[in-house]
Amino acid sequence: NQDDAAFQAACCAYVLAGLLRDCVDPEMGISLQWAMALDWHPASSNELLRNLQRSQDEQRSHWVCEQIGSGQFACSVEFAERLKAQDKLELVETAGSGGQMFYRVGAVSDNHRRMLERQIEQLRDI
């Protein structure tokens, strides 16, 4: 199911963001600048069309990353459509440059947040 796959991708992004936020050491002057964009890429059997679409999608993802700034993740309108049907994530509609819309990923439902926070803690211990 595409909606489940989208939610799994959002959960992975949440865990990765939790790990990346800790990649700092103020005493040594180390900080990590990052932004993540979740996007949906439609399947195509035509290689030429698929490559053209992928290029356009990558430009859209890059634009979303530029809009949100460092230390955050967001998703395109296309990806958000897959997530809206679920009540597991809070999506905050935001207008970017040129009035183009995207969604910031806000809170994760409590039961999923606790599970993901445990995963982050386990990965930190590795």
MOPAC internal coordinates of N, CA, C and O (Angstrom, degrees):
PM7 1SCF
backbone

  N    0.0000 0     0.00 0     0.00 0    0    0    0
  C    1.4478 1     0.00 0     0.00 0    1    0    0
  C    1.5306 1   108.47 1     0.00 0    2    1    0
  O    1.2310 1   120.65 1   -49.49 1    3    2    1
  N    1.3202 1   116.36 1   130.51 1    3    2    1
  C    1.4645 1   121.51 1  -176.77 1    5    3    2
  C    1.5242 1   112.46 1   -66.46 1    6    5    3
  O    1.2310 1   120.03 1   145.32 1    7    6    5
  N    1.3361 1   117.54 1   -34.68 1    7    6    5
  C    1.4592 1   119.79 1   178.80 1    9    7    6
  C    1.5281 1   110.74 1   -66.06 1   10    9    7
  O    1.2310 1   120.25 1   139.74 1   11   10    9
  N    1.3349 1   117.13 1   -40.26 1   11   10    9
  C    1.4597 1   120.69 1   177.30 1   13   11   10
  C    1.5258 1   111.23 1   -65.57 1   14   13   11
  O    1.2310 1   120.61 1   139.58 1   15   14   13
  N    1.3280 1   116.43 1   -40.42 1   15   14   13
  C    1.4605 1   120.26 1   177.90 1   17   15   14
  C    1.5250 1   110.62 1   -62.68 1   18   17   15
  O    1.2310 1   120.36 1   139.82 1   19   18   17
  N    1.3245 1   116.93 1   -40.18 1   19   18   17
  C    1.4623 1   121.05 1   178.31 1   21   19   18
  C    1.5295 1   110.39 1   -63.55 1   22   21   19
  O    1.2310 1   120.55 1   137.59 1   23   22   21
  N    1.3352 1   116.55 1   -42.41 1   23   22   21
  C    1.4586 1   119.51 1   179.24 1   25   23   22
  C    1.5284 1   111.08 1   -65.93 1   26   25   23
  O    1.2310 1   119.93 1   140.27 1   27   26   25
  N    1.3125 1   117.73 1   -39.73 1   27   26   25
  C    1.4662 1   120.83 1   177.53 1   29   27   26
  C    1.5263 1   110.78 1   -61.98 1   30   29   27
  O    1.2310 1   120.60 1   139.26 1   31   30   29
  N    1.3302 1   116.46 1   -40.74 1   31   30   29
  C    1.4686 1   120.40 1   177.82 1   33   31   30
  C    1.5264 1   110.38 1   -63.79 1   34   33   31
  O    1.2310 1   120.29 1   139.67 1   35   34   33
  N    1.3282 1   117.05 1   -40.33 1   35   34   33
  C    1.4656 1   120.86 1   178.51 1   37   35   34
  C    1.5256 1   110.54 1   -65.04 1   38   37   35
  O    1.2310 1   120.04 1   141.26 1   39   38   37
  N    1.3256 1   117.53 1   -38.74 1   39   38   37
  C    1.4703 1   120.96 1   177.37 1   41   39   38
  C    1.5284 1   110.62 1   -64.87 1   42   41   39
  O    1.2310 1   120.28 1   137.55 1   43   42   41
  N    1.3215 1   117.08 1   -42.45 1   43   42   41
  C    1.4698 1   120.41 1   177.25 1   45   43   42
  C    1.5239 1   110.41 1   -61.07 1   46   45   43
  O    1.2310 1   120.34 1   137.79 1   47   46   45
  N    1.3259 1   116.96 1   -42.21 1   47   46   45
  C    1.4670 1   120.99 1   178.74 1   49   47   46
  C    1.5223 1   110.45 1   -63.22 1   50   49   47
  O    1.2310 1   120.17 1   140.68 1   51   50   49
  N    1.3378 1   117.28 1   -39.32 1   51   50   49
  C    1.4625 1   121.60 1   178.75 1   53   51   50
  C    1.5315 1   110.36 1   -62.00 1   54   53   51
  O    1.2310 1   120.59 1   134.81 1   55   54   53
  N    1.3363 1   116.48 1   -45.19 1   55   54   53
  C    1.4642 1   120.95 1   179.53 1   57   55   54
  C    1.5252 1   110.26 1   -64.91 1   58   57   55
  O    1.2310 1   120.25 1   133.84 1   59   58   57
  N    1.3058 1   117.13 1   -46.16 1   59   58   57
  C    1.4603 1   121.07 1   179.53 1   61   59   58
  C    1.5309 1   110.63 1   -61.55 1   62   61   59
  O    1.2310 1   120.36 1   137.24 1   63   62   61
  N    1.3266 1   116.91 1   -42.76 1   63   62   61
  C    1.4694 1   120.47 1   178.18 1   65   63   62
  C    1.5283 1   110.29 1   -61.13 1   66   65   63
  O    1.2310 1   120.41 1   139.77 1   67   66   65
  N    1.3326 1   116.83 1   -40.23 1   67   66   65
  C    1.4646 1   120.35 1   178.07 1   69   67   66
  C    1.5145 1   112.33 1   -61.32 1   70   69   67
  O    1.2310 1   120.50 1   143.68 1   71   70   69
  N    1.3116 1   116.65 1   -36.32 1   71   70   69
  C    1.4664 1   120.46 1   177.68 1   73   71   70
  C    1.5249 1   111.68 1   -74.83 1   74   73   71
  O    1.2310 1   120.26 1   138.47 1   75   74   73
  N    1.3145 1   117.12 1   -41.53 1   75   74   73
  C    1.4593 1   120.77 1  -177.80 1   77   75   74
  C    1.5262 1   112.51 1   -66.74 1   78   77   75
  O    1.2310 1   120.55 1   148.70 1   79   78   77
  N    1.3305 1   116.56 1   -31.30 1   79   78   77
  C    1.4750 1   119.38 1   179.95 1   81   79   78
  C    1.5283 1   111.60 1   -62.42 1   82   81   79
  O    1.2310 1   120.73 1   154.62 1   83   82   81
  N    1.3358 1   116.20 1   -25.38 1   83   82   81
  C    1.4590 1   120.02 1  -179.19 1   85   83   82
  C    1.5269 1   113.38 1   -87.25 1   86   85   83
  O    1.2310 1   119.78 1   178.36 1   87   86   85
  N    1.3016 1   118.03 1    -1.64 1   87   86   85
  C    1.4611 1   121.71 1  -177.84 1   89   87   86
  C    1.5242 1   110.47 1   -83.15 1   90   89   87
  O    1.2310 1   121.46 1  -119.77 1   91   90   89
  N    1.3161 1   114.82 1    60.23 1   91   90   89
  C    1.4624 1   121.03 1   178.60 1   93   91   90
  C    1.5211 1   108.60 1  -139.26 1   94   93   91
  O    1.2310 1   120.86 1   -27.76 1   95   94   93
  N    1.2906 1   115.95 1   152.24 1   95   94   93
  C    1.4527 1   122.77 1   172.51 1   97   95   94
  C    1.5168 1   106.95 1  -147.68 1   98   97   95
  O    1.2310 1   120.49 1   -88.32 1   99   98   97
  N    1.3543 1   116.66 1    91.68 1   99   98   97
  C    1.4681 1   119.70 1  -176.13 1  101   99   98
  C    1.5278 1   113.48 1   -58.17 1  102  101   99
  O    1.2310 1   120.33 1   146.77 1  103  102  101
  N    1.3350 1   116.98 1   -33.23 1  103  102  101
  C    1.4640 1   119.67 1  -179.03 1  105  103  102
  C    1.5171 1   111.97 1   -65.31 1  106  105  103
  O    1.2310 1   120.85 1   145.56 1  107  106  105
  N    1.3382 1   115.99 1   -34.44 1  107  106  105
  C    1.4613 1   120.07 1   179.91 1  109  107  106
  C    1.5283 1   111.58 1   -95.94 1  110  109  107
  O    1.2310 1   120.44 1   178.04 1  111  110  109
  N    1.3298 1   116.77 1    -1.96 1  111  110  109
  C    1.4615 1   120.26 1   179.93 1  113  111  110
  C    1.5149 1   113.26 1    74.67 1  114  113  111
  O    1.2310 1   120.09 1  -154.15 1  115  114  113
  N    1.3312 1   117.44 1    25.85 1  115  114  113
  C    1.4677 1   121.00 1  -178.57 1  117  115  114
  C    1.5209 1   109.61 1   -98.96 1  118  117  115
  O    1.2310 1   121.31 1   -53.22 1  119  118  117
  N    1.3135 1   115.10 1   126.78 1  119  118  117
  C    1.4634 1   120.06 1   172.64 1  121  119  118
  C    1.5204 1   107.65 1  -141.42 1  122  121  119
  O    1.2310 1   120.93 1   -27.76 1  123  122  121
  N    1.2973 1   115.84 1   152.24 1  123  122  121
  C    1.4538 1   121.71 1  -179.02 1  125  123  122
  C    1.5179 1   108.43 1  -114.14 1  126  125  123
  O    1.2310 1   120.64 1   -56.38 1  127  126  125
  N    1.3055 1   116.39 1   123.62 1  127  126  125
  C    1.4576 1   121.88 1   177.92 1  129  127  126
  C    1.5239 1   107.87 1   -97.22 1  130  129  127
  O    1.2310 1   120.41 1   -55.77 1  131  130  129
  N    1.3269 1   116.83 1   124.23 1  131  130  129
  C    1.4602 1   119.86 1  -179.11 1  133  131  130
  C    1.5219 1   110.12 1  -153.10 1  134  133  131
  O    1.2310 1   121.51 1   -23.79 1  135  134  133
  N    1.3008 1   114.72 1   156.21 1  135  134  133
  C    1.4605 1   123.24 1   172.64 1  137  135  134
  C    1.5284 1   106.04 1  -150.91 1  138  137  135
  O    1.2310 1   120.73 1   -34.75 1  139  138  137
  N    1.3326 1   116.20 1   145.25 1  139  138  137
  C    1.4620 1   120.45 1   179.43 1  141  139  138
  C    1.5154 1   110.22 1  -125.65 1  142  141  139
  O    1.2310 1   121.37 1   -40.53 1  143  142  141
  N    1.3253 1   114.99 1   139.47 1  143  142  141
  C    1.4580 1   121.21 1   175.64 1  145  143  142
  C    1.5250 1   108.36 1  -121.92 1  146  145  143
  O    1.2310 1   120.99 1   -55.90 1  147  146  145
  N    1.3216 1   115.71 1   124.10 1  147  146  145
  C    1.4578 1   120.76 1   174.12 1  149  147  146
  C    1.5198 1   107.35 1   -92.32 1  150  149  147
  O    1.2310 1   121.01 1   -47.00 1  151  150  149
  N    1.3122 1   115.68 1   133.00 1  151  150  149
  C    1.4561 1   118.98 1  -177.42 1  153  151  150
  C    1.5179 1   109.30 1  -144.13 1  154  153  151
  O    1.2310 1   121.47 1   -18.99 1  155  154  153
  N    1.3162 1   114.80 1   161.01 1  155  154  153
  C    1.4584 1   121.31 1  -179.93 1  157  155  154
  C    1.5204 1   108.35 1  -111.35 1  158  157  155
  O    1.2310 1   120.97 1   -50.07 1  159  158  157
  N    1.3179 1   115.74 1   129.93 1  159  158  157
  C    1.4574 1   121.43 1  -179.80 1  161  159  158
  C    1.5270 1   108.50 1  -116.13 1  162  161  159
  O    1.2310 1   119.90 1   -68.66 1  163  162  161
  N    1.3148 1   117.80 1   111.34 1  163  162  161
  C    1.4728 1   119.84 1  -178.87 1  165  163  162
  C    1.5295 1   111.62 1   -65.10 1  166  165  163
  O    1.2310 1   121.39 1   -34.68 1  167  166  165
  N    1.3129 1   114.95 1   145.32 1  167  166  165
  C    1.4639 1   120.63 1   178.92 1  169  167  166
  C    1.5243 1   110.24 1   -75.84 1  170  169  167
  O    1.2310 1   121.42 1   -31.37 1  171  170  169
  N    1.3199 1   114.89 1   148.63 1  171  170  169
  C    1.4611 1   120.28 1   176.97 1  173  171  170
  C    1.5256 1   108.28 1  -150.04 1  174  173  171
  O    1.2310 1   120.59 1   -42.81 1  175  174  173
  N    1.3128 1   116.47 1   137.19 1  175  174  173
  C    1.4671 1   120.03 1   179.04 1  177  175  174
  C    1.5325 1   111.12 1   -84.29 1  178  177  175
  O    1.2310 1   120.05 1   164.64 1  179  178  177
  N    1.3130 1   117.51 1   -15.36 1  179  178  177
  C    1.4561 1   122.23 1   179.76 1  181  179  178
  C    1.5287 1   108.46 1   -87.26 1  182  181  179
  O    1.2310 1   120.79 1   -64.75 1  183  182  181
  N    1.3332 1   116.09 1   115.25 1  183  182  181
  C    1.4639 1   120.30 1  -174.93 1  185  183  182
  C    1.5299 1   112.59 1   -61.35 1  186  185  183
  O    1.2310 1   119.82 1   138.27 1  187  186  185
  N    1.3186 1   117.94 1   -41.73 1  187  186  185
  C    1.4626 1   121.19 1  -179.97 1  189  187  186
  C    1.5235 1   111.15 1   -63.12 1  190  189  187
  O    1.2310 1   120.41 1   131.82 1  191  190  189
  N    1.3312 1   116.83 1   -48.18 1  191  190  189
  C    1.4636 1   120.48 1   178.15 1  193  191  190
  C    1.5281 1   111.55 1   -64.51 1  194  193  191
  O    1.2310 1   120.42 1   140.82 1  195  194  193
  N    1.3241 1   116.80 1   -39.18 1  195  194  193
  C    1.4653 1   121.11 1   179.55 1  197  195  194
  C    1.5249 1   110.40 1   -61.82 1  198  197  195
  O    1.2310 1   120.30 1   136.07 1  199  198  197
  N    1.3483 1   117.04 1   -43.93 1  199  198  197
  C    1.4589 1   120.49 1   179.97 1  201  199  198
  C    1.5283 1   111.61 1   -66.89 1  202  201  199
  O    1.2310 1   120.52 1   140.62 1  203  202  201
  N    1.3224 1   116.60 1   -39.38 1  203  202  201
  C    1.4639 1   120.70 1   177.18 1  205  203  202
  C    1.5292 1   110.32 1   -63.66 1  206  205  203
  O    1.2310 1   120.57 1   133.99 1  207  206  205
  N    1.3247 1   116.51 1   -46.01 1  207  206  205
  C    1.4632 1   120.96 1   178.85 1  209  207  206
  C    1.5245 1   111.01 1   -63.16 1  210  209  207
  O    1.2310 1   120.29 1   137.89 1  211  210  209
  N    1.3264 1   117.05 1   -42.11 1  211  210  209
  C    1.4639 1   120.82 1   179.40 1  213  211  210
  C    1.5222 1   110.58 1   -60.72 1  214  213  211
  O    1.2310 1   120.21 1   139.05 1  215  214  213
  N    1.3218 1   117.20 1   -40.95 1  215  214  213
  C    1.4603 1   120.97 1   178.53 1  217  215  214
  C    1.5268 1   110.85 1   -62.28 1  218  217  215
  O    1.2310 1   120.31 1   135.39 1  219  218  217
  N    1.3252 1   117.01 1   -44.61 1  219  218  217
  C    1.4670 1   120.63 1   178.15 1  221  219  218
  C    1.5334 1   110.85 1   -64.48 1  222  221  219
  O    1.2310 1   120.56 1   138.47 1  223  222  221
  N    1.3271 1   116.54 1   -41.53 1  223  222  221
  C    1.4640 1   120.58 1   179.28 1  225  223  222
  C    1.5267 1   111.56 1   -64.23 1  226  225  223
  O    1.2310 1   120.67 1   140.44 1  227  226  225
  N    1.3370 1   116.33 1   -39.56 1  227  226  225
  C    1.4623 1   119.87 1   178.75 1  229  227  226
  C    1.5261 1   110.97 1   -65.26 1  230  229  227
  O    1.2310 1   120.28 1   142.99 1  231  230  229
  N    1.3288 1   117.08 1   -37.01 1  231  230  229
  C    1.4623 1   120.31 1   175.86 1  233  231  230
  C    1.5259 1   110.41 1   -63.82 1  234  233  231
  O    1.2310 1   120.28 1   138.55 1  235  234  233
  N    1.3369 1   117.07 1   -41.45 1  235  234  233
  C    1.4614 1   120.93 1   178.54 1  237  235  234
  C    1.5308 1   110.19 1   -63.47 1  238  237  235
  O    1.2310 1   120.12 1   136.51 1  239  238  237
  N    1.3312 1   117.37 1   -43.49 1  239  238  237
  C    1.4677 1   121.27 1   179.20 1  241  239  238
  C    1.5236 1   111.04 1   -62.83 1  242  241  239
  O    1.2310 1   120.98 1   137.67 1  243  242  241
  N    1.3269 1   115.74 1   -42.33 1  243  242  241
  C    1.4629 1   120.08 1   177.94 1  245  243  242
  C    1.5305 1   110.23 1   -61.66 1  246  245  243
  O    1.2310 1   120.29 1   138.18 1  247  246  245
  N    1.3280 1   117.05 1   -41.82 1  247  246  245
  C    1.4689 1   121.73 1   178.14 1  249  247  246
  C    1.5334 1   110.52 1   -60.90 1  250  249  247
  O    1.2310 1   120.09 1   136.20 1  251  250  249
  N    1.3429 1   117.44 1   -43.80 1  251  250  249
  C    1.4686 1   120.48 1   178.90 1  253  251  250
  C    1.5254 1   109.53 1   -60.26 1  254  253  251
  O    1.2310 1   119.82 1   135.73 1  255  254  253
  N    1.3207 1   117.95 1   -44.27 1  255  254  253
  C    1.4717 1   120.71 1   179.06 1  257  255  254
  C    1.5250 1   111.48 1   -60.57 1  258  257  255
  O    1.2310 1   120.35 1   140.65 1  259  258  257
  N    1.3145 1   116.94 1   -39.35 1  259  258  257
  C    1.4690 1   120.12 1   177.94 1  261  259  258
  C    1.5274 1   111.20 1   -64.88 1  262  261  259
  O    1.2310 1   119.96 1   147.03 1  263  262  261
  N    1.3116 1   117.69 1   -32.97 1  263  262  261
  C    1.4610 1   121.67 1  -177.47 1  265  263  262
  C    1.5229 1   112.22 1   -72.71 1  266  265  263
  O    1.2310 1   119.93 1   143.53 1  267  266  265
  N    1.3231 1   117.74 1   -36.47 1  267  266  265
  C    1.4639 1   119.99 1  -171.71 1  269  267  266
  C    1.5115 1   114.09 1   -86.87 1  270  269  267
  O    1.2310 1   119.89 1   155.93 1  271  270  269
  N    1.3010 1   117.82 1   -24.07 1  271  270  269
  C    1.4471 1   119.81 1  -178.61 1  273  271  270
  C    1.5168 1   112.15 1    81.63 1  274  273  271
  O    1.2310 1   120.80 1     4.47 1  275  274  273
  N    1.2989 1   116.08 1  -175.53 1  275  274  273
  C    1.4587 1   121.88 1  -172.95 1  277  275  274
  C    1.5283 1   112.47 1   -77.50 1  278  277  275
  O    1.2310 1   121.74 1   -33.29 1  279  278  277
  N    1.3178 1   114.27 1   146.71 1  279  278  277
  C    1.4610 1   120.86 1   173.22 1  281  279  278
  C    1.5157 1   114.64 1    78.62 1  282  281  279
  O    1.2310 1   119.46 1  -156.76 1  283  282  281
  N    1.3134 1   118.64 1    23.24 1  283  282  281
  C    1.4601 1   121.32 1  -178.40 1  285  283  282
  C    1.5188 1   109.87 1  -140.16 1  286  285  283
  O    1.2310 1   121.43 1   -15.40 1  287  286  285
  N    1.3391 1   114.87 1   164.60 1  287  286  285
  C    1.4582 1   118.19 1   169.73 1  289  287  286
  C    1.5070 1   109.82 1  -136.62 1  290  289  287
  O    1.2310 1   122.26 1   -29.70 1  291  290  289
  N    1.3236 1   113.28 1   150.30 1  291  290  289
  C    1.4625 1   121.17 1  -175.83 1  293  291  290
  C    1.5203 1   107.58 1  -147.26 1  294  293  291
  O    1.2310 1   120.89 1    -2.62 1  295  294  293
  N    1.3277 1   115.90 1   177.38 1  295  294  293
  C    1.4571 1   118.95 1   179.25 1  297  295  294
  C    1.5190 1   110.57 1  -139.41 1  298  297  295
  O    1.2310 1   122.14 1   -21.88 1  299  298  297
  N    1.3067 1   113.51 1   158.12 1  299  298  297
  C    1.4581 1   120.46 1   178.23 1  301  299  298
  C    1.5242 1   109.30 1   -72.21 1  302  301  299
  O    1.2310 1   120.99 1   -14.48 1  303  302  301
  N    1.3118 1   115.71 1   165.52 1  303  302  301
  C    1.4616 1   121.23 1   176.64 1  305  303  302
  C    1.5281 1   109.62 1   -59.26 1  306  305  303
  O    1.2310 1   120.46 1   139.79 1  307  306  305
  N    1.3354 1   116.73 1   -40.21 1  307  306  305
  C    1.4554 1   121.59 1  -178.99 1  309  307  306
  C    1.5323 1   111.32 1   -62.05 1  310  309  307
  O    1.2310 1   120.60 1   137.98 1  311  310  309
  N    1.3187 1   116.46 1   -42.02 1  311  310  309
  C    1.4639 1   120.12 1   179.24 1  313  311  310
  C    1.5269 1   110.25 1   -70.98 1  314  313  311
  O    1.2310 1   120.57 1   140.36 1  315  314  313
  N    1.3164 1   116.51 1   -39.64 1  315  314  313
  C    1.4702 1   120.83 1  -179.46 1  317  315  314
  C    1.5227 1   111.46 1   -60.11 1  318  317  315
  O    1.2310 1   120.15 1   146.41 1  319  318  317
  N    1.3234 1   117.32 1   -33.59 1  319  318  317
  C    1.4669 1   120.23 1   178.32 1  321  319  318
  C    1.5170 1   110.96 1   -58.49 1  322  321  319
  O    1.2310 1   120.19 1   146.95 1  323  322  321
  N    1.3182 1   117.24 1   -33.05 1  323  322  321
  C    1.4654 1   121.91 1   178.53 1  325  323  322
  C    1.5310 1   111.61 1   -73.59 1  326  325  323
  O    1.2310 1   120.51 1   151.62 1  327  326  325
  N    1.3228 1   116.63 1   -28.38 1  327  326  325
  C    1.4667 1   121.08 1  -176.35 1  329  327  326
  C    1.5239 1   113.31 1   -91.38 1  330  329  327
  O    1.2310 1   120.04 1   155.89 1  331  330  329
  N    1.3144 1   117.53 1   -24.11 1  331  330  329
  C    1.4616 1   121.13 1  -174.44 1  333  331  330
  C    1.5237 1   112.93 1   -62.31 1  334  333  331
  O    1.2310 1   120.09 1   150.30 1  335  334  333
  N    1.3109 1   117.44 1   -29.70 1  335  334  333
  C    1.4664 1   120.90 1  -177.88 1  337  335  334
  C    1.5274 1   111.72 1   -67.48 1  338  337  335
  O    1.2310 1   120.46 1   163.28 1  339  338  337
  N    1.3099 1   116.72 1   -16.72 1  339  338  337
  C    1.4635 1   121.23 1  -178.44 1  341  339  338
  C    1.5221 1   109.21 1  -102.34 1  342  341  339
  O    1.2310 1   120.69 1   -25.02 1  343  342  341
  N    1.3040 1   116.29 1   154.98 1  343  342  341
  C    1.4665 1   119.68 1   177.36 1  345  343  342
  C    1.5246 1   110.56 1  -107.60 1  346  345  343
  O    1.2310 1   120.74 1  -150.32 1  347  346  345
  N    1.3224 1   116.19 1    29.68 1  347  346  345
  C    1.4595 1   121.30 1  -175.32 1  349  347  346
  C    1.5254 1   113.24 1   -95.72 1  350  349  347
  O    1.2310 1   120.69 1   162.41 1  351  350  349
  N    1.3251 1   116.29 1   -17.59 1  351  350  349
  C    1.4577 1   121.27 1  -178.57 1  353  351  350
  C    1.5157 1   110.20 1  -131.01 1  354  353  351
  O    1.2310 1   121.17 1   -33.35 1  355  354  353
  N    1.3102 1   115.36 1   146.65 1  355  354  353
  C    1.4621 1   120.61 1   172.56 1  357  355  354
  C    1.5208 1   107.38 1   -97.50 1  358  357  355
  O    1.2310 1   121.03 1   -57.97 1  359  358  357
  N    1.3209 1   115.63 1   122.03 1  359  358  357
  C    1.4577 1   120.94 1   178.16 1  361  359  358
  C    1.5209 1   108.62 1  -110.60 1  362  361  359
  O    1.2310 1   121.11 1   -50.99 1  363  362  361
  N    1.3235 1   115.47 1   129.01 1  363  362  361
  C    1.4564 1   120.78 1  -177.96 1  365  363  362
  C    1.5252 1   108.32 1  -108.87 1  366  365  363
  O    1.2310 1   120.87 1   -68.07 1  367  366  365
  N    1.3386 1   115.93 1   111.93 1  367  366  365
  C    1.4575 1   120.75 1  -179.65 1  369  367  366
  C    1.5228 1   109.29 1   -67.39 1  370  369  367
  O    1.2310 1   120.73 1   -47.46 1  371  370  369
  N    1.3166 1   116.20 1   132.54 1  371  370  369
  C    1.4571 1   122.21 1  -175.96 1  373  371  370
  C    1.5256 1   109.20 1  -137.49 1  374  373  371
  O    1.2310 1   120.89 1   -39.25 1  375  374  373
  N    1.3184 1   115.90 1   140.75 1  375  374  373
  C    1.4678 1   120.64 1   175.95 1  377  375  374
  C    1.5203 1   108.56 1   -95.14 1  378  377  375
  O    1.2310 1   120.85 1   -51.86 1  379  378  377
  N    1.3150 1   115.99 1   128.14 1  379  378  377
  C    1.4530 1   121.45 1   177.47 1  381  379  378
  C    1.5183 1   110.37 1   -97.26 1  382  381  379
  O    1.2310 1   121.17 1    14.46 1  383  382  381
  N    1.3149 1   115.37 1  -165.54 1  383  382  381
  C    1.4601 1   119.52 1   179.21 1  385  383  382
  C    1.5206 1   110.10 1   -60.75 1  386  385  383
  O    1.2310 1   121.02 1   -37.94 1  387  386  385
  N    1.3056 1   115.65 1   142.06 1  387  386  385
  C    1.4563 1   121.11 1  -178.39 1  389  387  386
  C    1.5143 1   113.43 1    73.61 1  390  389  387
  O    1.2310 1   120.43 1  -169.98 1  391  390  389
  N    1.3356 1   116.79 1    10.02 1  391  390  389
  C    1.4583 1   120.65 1   179.33 1  393  391  390
  C    1.5112 1   114.39 1    77.34 1  394  393  391
  O    1.2310 1   120.27 1  -177.00 1  395  394  393
  N    1.3187 1   117.10 1     3.00 1  395  394  393
  C    1.4587 1   121.27 1   178.95 1  397  395  394
  C    1.5251 1   109.66 1   -68.07 1  398  397  395
  O    1.2310 1   120.38 1   -41.96 1  399  398  397
  N    1.3370 1   116.88 1   138.04 1  399  398  397
  C    1.4631 1   121.58 1  -175.19 1  401  399  398
  C    1.5321 1   111.96 1   -93.80 1  402  401  399
  O    1.2310 1   121.56 1   -28.82 1  403  402  401
  N    1.3291 1   114.62 1   151.18 1  403  402  401
  C    1.4546 1   123.55 1   169.71 1  405  403  402
  C    1.5228 1   106.13 1  -152.66 1  406  405  403
  O    1.2310 1   119.87 1    -4.65 1  407  406  405
  N    1.3155 1   117.86 1   175.35 1  407  406  405
  C    1.4606 1   121.55 1  -177.88 1  409  407  406
  C    1.5211 1   110.56 1  -125.68 1  410  409  407
  O    1.2310 1   121.39 1   -52.24 1  411  410  409
  N    1.3185 1   114.94 1   127.76 1  411  410  409
  C    1.4612 1   119.96 1   170.73 1  413  411  410
  C    1.5227 1   107.19 1   -80.67 1  414  413  411
  O    1.2310 1   120.81 1   -39.46 1  415  414  413
  N    1.3127 1   116.05 1   140.54 1  415  414  413
  C    1.4545 1   119.53 1   177.51 1  417  415  414
  C    1.5175 1   106.55 1   -87.80 1  418  417  415
  O    1.2310 1   121.10 1   -64.01 1  419  418  417
  N    1.3324 1   115.50 1   115.99 1  419  418  417
  C    1.4538 1   120.96 1  -178.90 1  421  419  418
  C    1.5116 1   110.76 1   -93.21 1  422  421  419
  O    1.2310 1   120.59 1    46.85 1  423  422  421
  N    1.2838 1   116.47 1  -133.15 1  423  422  421
  C    1.4559 1   122.51 1  -175.37 1  425  423  422
  C    1.5286 1   111.16 1   -69.67 1  426  425  423
  O    1.2310 1   121.86 1   -30.96 1  427  426  425
  N    1.3224 1   114.04 1   149.04 1  427  426  425
  C    1.4539 1   122.46 1   172.30 1  429  427  426
  C    1.5231 1   106.07 1  -100.99 1  430  429  427
  O    1.2310 1   119.95 1   -35.19 1  431  430  429
  N    1.3256 1   117.69 1   144.81 1  431  430  429
  C    1.4652 1   120.16 1  -179.50 1  433  431  430
  C    1.5295 1   109.49 1   -53.67 1  434  433  431
  O    1.2310 1   120.62 1   -31.87 1  435  434  433
  N    1.3325 1   116.43 1   148.13 1  435  434  433
  C    1.4679 1   121.71 1  -172.14 1  437  435  434
  C    1.5221 1   113.80 1   -53.34 1  438  437  435
  O    1.2310 1   119.99 1   132.22 1  439  438  437
  N    1.3293 1   117.63 1   -47.78 1  439  438  437
  C    1.4618 1   117.89 1  -176.39 1  441  439  438
  C    1.5331 1   111.52 1   -65.63 1  442  441  439
  O    1.2310 1   119.55 1   144.44 1  443  442  441
  N    1.3229 1   118.47 1   -35.56 1  443  442  441
  C    1.4602 1   120.51 1   177.16 1  445  443  442
  C    1.5265 1   110.86 1   -75.09 1  446  445  443
  O    1.2310 1   120.42 1   142.87 1  447  446  445
  N    1.3217 1   116.81 1   -37.13 1  447  446  445
  C    1.4674 1   120.21 1  -179.87 1  449  447  446
  C    1.5203 1   110.54 1   -61.02 1  450  449  447
  O    1.2310 1   120.36 1   135.86 1  451  450  449
  N    1.3338 1   116.91 1   -44.14 1  451  450  449
  C    1.4668 1   119.85 1   179.90 1  453  451  450
  C    1.5332 1   111.24 1   -61.96 1  454  453  451
  O    1.2310 1   120.64 1   137.60 1  455  454  453
  N    1.3218 1   116.38 1   -42.40 1  455  454  453
  C    1.4553 1   120.43 1   178.75 1  457  455  454
  C    1.5295 1   110.65 1   -63.40 1  458  457  455
  O    1.2310 1   120.15 1   135.99 1  459  458  457
  N    1.3207 1   117.31 1   -44.01 1  459  458  457
  C    1.4578 1   120.95 1  -179.00 1  461  459  458
  C    1.5273 1   111.55 1   -68.70 1  462  461  459
  O    1.2310 1   120.57 1   143.28 1  463  462  461
  N    1.3280 1   116.51 1   -36.72 1  463  462  461
  C    1.4724 1   119.63 1   177.27 1  465  463  462
  C    1.5270 1   110.44 1   -63.95 1  466  465  463
  O    1.2310 1   120.02 1   142.34 1  467  466  465
  N    1.3312 1   117.56 1   -37.66 1  467  466  465
  C    1.4756 1   120.74 1   176.11 1  469  467  466
  C    1.5251 1   110.33 1   -63.66 1  470  469  467
  O    1.2310 1   120.24 1   139.12 1  471  470  469
  N    1.3210 1   117.15 1   -40.88 1  471  470  469
  C    1.4615 1   120.46 1   177.89 1  473  471  470
  C    1.5252 1   111.03 1   -62.71 1  474  473  471
  O    1.2310 1   120.61 1   139.33 1  475  474  473
  N    1.3279 1   116.43 1   -40.67 1  475  474  473
  C    1.4580 1   120.33 1   178.33 1  477  475  474
  C    1.5176 1   109.70 1   -61.90 1  478  477  475
  O    1.2310 1   119.90 1   134.17 1  479  478  477
  N    1.3194 1   117.79 1   -45.83 1  479  478  477
  C    1.4721 1   121.94 1   179.07 1  481  479  478
  C    1.5196 1   111.28 1   -60.19 1  482  481  479
  O    1.2310 1   120.22 1   137.34 1  483  482  481
  N    1.3300 1   117.19 1   -42.66 1  483  482  481
  C    1.4671 1   120.17 1   179.06 1  485  483  482
  C    1.5243 1   111.02 1   -63.28 1  486  485  483
  O    1.2310 1   120.10 1   139.35 1  487  486  485
  N    1.3300 1   117.42 1   -40.65 1  487  486  485
  C    1.4571 1   120.50 1   179.73 1  489  487  486
  C    1.5174 1   111.86 1   -69.62 1  490  489  487
  O    1.2310 1   119.87 1   147.96 1  491  490  489
  N    1.3063 1   117.85 1   -32.04 1  491  490  489
  C    1.4700 1   120.93 1   177.97 1  493  491  490
  C    1.5158 1   110.64 1   -65.33 1  494  493  491
  O    1.2310 1   120.65 1   149.94 1  495  494  493
  N    1.3228 1   116.36 1   -30.06 1  495  494  493
  C    1.4682 1   120.75 1  -177.91 1  497  495  494
  C    1.5273 1   113.49 1   -77.62 1  498  497  495
  O    1.2310 1   120.49 1   170.36 1  499  498  497
  N    1.3305 1   116.67 1    -9.64 1  499  498  497
  C    1.4651 1   119.90 1  -177.85 1  501  499  498
  C    1.5188 1   110.31 1   -74.10 1  502  501  499
  O    1.2310 1   120.10 1   180.00 1  503  502  501

